[in-house]
């Protein structure tokens, strides 16, 4: 999987987790949901987010060559 696919997977998981935590634990978790959404929004314009840097450092490829 590529950096973009991992990023979408992790962001989706974190959004769902923070929504569940906001509902069952404490409403302040909704702020984390907003943070993830804001981060995804800015990454659409800058093509950078902190998770992309982390994924690249652990060796996730930017693209996969298909034949």
N, C-alpha and C positions, 0 to 999 in steps of 0.2 A: 504494500500500500504506500501511497505517496504522502507527502507532508499535507497537501490539501485535504485528502480523504481522512487522514488521522485527525486533522484539525476539526473537521466537521463532526466526526464521531465523538471526540472529546467534548466539544462545545455542546452538542446535543445532549450528551450524558449529564454534563454539569448543569445545564438548564433544567432538565427533568429532575435531577437530584435536588437542586436548590428550590424548585417549586414545591416538591414534596416536603422538604424541610420547612419551608415557609408555611405550609398548610398545617403540618402536624407538630412542629417544634416551636418555631418563633417566626413571626412575620418579618423580622429583620432580614431573614434569608432572601426575601424578594429583592433586596438591594443587590445581592450577589448576582441574581438573575439579570438585573438591569446592567450590572457591570459587564457581564459576559456579552450581552446584546450590544452594548456600546462599543466594546472591544471589537466585535465582529463587524460592526458598522464602519469603524475607522479603518479596519484592515482592508475593507473593500476599496478604499481610496488610496491607501498607502502601500498595500501588499506586504504589510508587516504586522505581526502581533507577537507578544512574548512567547506564546506556545510554539509558534513556528521556529523560533530560535532554539528553543529547548529540543524540539523534535529533530532539527538538523544536527545539533550537538550529539545526540544519541545515535545518529547514523541513519535516520529515515531519509530515503532518496526524495529529491524534488520531483522527479518524473521517472516514468517507466517507459522504456523503449519497447514497443510491440512490433512483432514481425508478422 
